């Protein structure tokens, strides 16, 4: 990982750059994806982060958000979207965002985090396939990836979840 990667809370002035990064990563039709059914409310403000190089904090290289979600009336969070400018992918900017975002979520007292993403990427952050945790959690529609992933931010918090349930947006 490059030593000059920094993260900070997302600012209103970052919105145009973030939109460009997300459109490049996921396409302009990204709002049609199932995960956007969970993003009807605002993301959690202090978990909305951007990455940048230490010498240029106004140039956004990566972005991450977390949204509140519910499983059987249990408050959880949903990671995403996570995206990095194409030129900087694979250089640690996304990993630094995930790491910092999860650290802040733990500090804030969050217990469970879900993500619809590539298991090979997210396993390094202690995400597991829900089926590997003996859970069956349905979603509001198909996901881009085969499996919904889950991370236990507080030890034994997955025991709070029923074995079969549904992931719901906070309205």
FENLINMO-V884111 format. One record per helix or strand of 3 or more residues. SS is the DSSP state (alpha for helix, beta for strand). FROM is the first residue (numbers start at 1). LEN is the number of residues. If there is no record, write none. Layout:
ss: <SS & SS>
from: <FROM & FROM>
len: <LEN & LEN>
//
This chain:
ss: <beta & alpha & alpha & alpha & alpha & beta & beta & beta & alpha & alpha & beta & alpha & alpha & beta & beta & alpha & beta>
from: <5 & 12 & 28 & 34 & 45 & 49 & 62 & 74 & 86 & 93 & 112 & 119 & 130 & 136 & 148 & 157 & 164>
len: <5 & 15 & 5 & 5 & 3 & 5 & 10 & 11 & 3 & 15 & 5 & 7 & 4 & 3 & 5 & 4 & 6>
//
